Amino acid sequence: MKSHDHAVSWWWLAAAGEDMKRRDFLKAVGGATAVGAGMMLMPSSIRHALAINASVATGTIDDVQHVVILMQENRSFDHYFGTLRGVRGLKDRFPIPTAAGKPVWHQWNGQREVLPFHLDGKTMNAALIASMPHTFSDAQAAWGQGRVSEWPKFKTDASMGYYTREEAPFQYALADAFTVCDAYHCSLHASTGPNRIMFWTGTNSDPGLRDQGVNCDERSSEPVNLRTCISGHMPDPGYAYNGSVFDWDTIPELLEAEGVSWKIYQDPNDNWQGLMHGCLASRGFREAQKGSPIYEKGMSLHTIENLRQDVMSNRLPAVSWILPPALKSEHPGAPSSAAQGGNFVEQILDALTANPETWSKTVFFLTFDENDGFFDHMPSPAVPSIASDGSPRGKDDHECLRHVLHG
């Protein structure tokens, strides 16, 4: 499910009706009776999803007819799944060292070390936790050019808190049932807007300038939450936008040009004032007129009930995005929670599995945009650093990483 944001977002992917291989394997190692008991303990929405076998007509990617993507808000992999067995989490046997030479768990807050600690739902209100710093400047500082040694110094000590199965039962049930991806990362060490623009367009900065070798600044890229921060009401009087418009195509526009069906399921008046909709930075969406494909499919109201209706009537698009309402987004301080987010995912699973034939040809991805401030111990991939004298540090950094990984 999640990505290692390093400052980031973890992404977990849930594959649509995963056929019988997982259950066959579990039966082989654990016994059919135990597996059956474990299945009964799972939420009904997950049991129903697992009971539908994947459609295998060709045994190739062509068997996938529908891709559905939900991006939630502001959680890290270690924060949610650090205690999950079988992942590279809090029991990682090969953690990178801090700048002081200790394992990466020994984080420095400027005065003392802070180790990961359990946000124990039995002794505290672990569900409704506060949001932490998660802007470009503090995220870049916490990343520390890949050293990841002073996370709580820039994100507060609360950044080292993690959940277990007790605090996030639905998320763990999903991870048990489907495929969870560790060592994933947010696209850039920054906040929601920049990462969602990357998510919806494939880039956060002007690709034309990039191709010329020109570095972008805030006029031609999105380092902070600006262009997706909207005001106004849909459909009337419509959105009012901030910042200059981006001219490169969004993924929905590319799909539309190729005749590939798509839709964004959302409440356009409950998407965190536009922050969760990265396409709103782009000209094609800002200038879309009522009645146009972009406006009708990408800026209008399409509820979870509409999703269910599309599934039942075999009208589910080839590509669908789902935007959660703020209180279901899992964003700390929303106040949202793992339980509220889990309930929202349950609604989506119930809608997608309402028609077994459709679900059997669907892949569902659940991911997060960035980490809000929660710690992830895995360093994210990065382009070569530039030293203070302007020289590239790629070779030095590569050699350092090689020694860390291979001794």
SULBEL-V158693 format. One record per backbone hydrogen bond with DSSP energy under -1.0 kcal/mol. NH is the residue of the N-H (numbers start at 1). CO is the residue of the C=O. Records with the same first field share a line. If there is no record, write none. Layout:
NH = CO  CO
This chain:
4 = 184
5 = 3
6 = 4
7 = 5
11 = 2
12 = 366
14 = 364
18 = 16
19 = 17
24 = 20
25 = 21
26 = 22
27 = 23
28 = 24
29 = 25
30 = 26
31 = 27
35 = 31
36 = 32
37 = 33
38 = 34
39 = 35
40 = 36
41 = 37
42 = 39
47 = 43
48 = 44
49 = 45
50 = 46
51 = 47
54 = 17
55 = 360
63 = 60
64 = 61
65 = 361
66 = 361
67 = 318
68 = 363
69 = 320
70 = 365
71 = 322
72 = 367
73 = 329
80 = 76
81 = 77
82 = 78
84 = 81
87 = 84
89 = 87
90 = 82
92 = 89
98 = 102
101 = 98
104 = 96
106 = 103
107 = 105  114
108 = 149
109 = 112
114 = 107
117 = 160
119 = 162
120 = 118
123 = 120
124 = 120
126 = 124
129 = 127
139 = 135
140 = 136
141 = 137
142 = 138
143 = 139
144 = 140
147 = 144
148 = 143
154 = 150  151
155 = 151
156 = 152
159 = 156
160 = 157
161 = 158
162 = 117
163 = 79
168 = 164
172 = 168
173 = 169
174 = 170
175 = 171
176 = 172
177 = 173
178 = 174
190 = 188
195 = 191
196 = 192
197 = 193
198 = 194
199 = 195
200 = 196
201 = 197
202 = 198
206 = 220
210 = 206
211 = 207
213 = 210
214 = 209
220 = 217
222 = 204
226 = 224
229 = 226
230 = 228  273
231 = 240
238 = 233
240 = 231
246 = 281
251 = 200
254 = 250
255 = 251
256 = 252
257 = 253
258 = 254
259 = 256
260 = 255
263 = 319
264 = 297
265 = 321
270 = 267
275 = 272
276 = 271
277 = 274
280 = 277
281 = 278
282 = 279
283 = 246
286 = 282
287 = 283
288 = 285
292 = 289
296 = 292
297 = 293
298 = 294
299 = 295
302 = 266
307 = 303
308 = 304
309 = 305
310 = 306
311 = 307
312 = 308
313 = 309
314 = 311
315 = 310
319 = 261
320 = 67
321 = 263
322 = 69
323 = 265
328 = 325
329 = 326
333 = 129
334 = 331
336 = 331
341 = 337
342 = 338
343 = 339
344 = 340
345 = 341
346 = 342
347 = 343
348 = 344
349 = 345
350 = 346
351 = 347
352 = 348
353 = 349
359 = 355
360 = 356
361 = 358
362 = 359
363 = 66
364 = 14
365 = 68
366 = 12
367 = 70
368 = 10
369 = 72
374 = 371
375 = 159
387 = 391
390 = 387
393 = 385
397 = 393
398 = 394
399 = 395
400 = 396
401 = 397
402 = 398
403 = 399
404 = 400
405 = 401
406 = 402
407 = 403
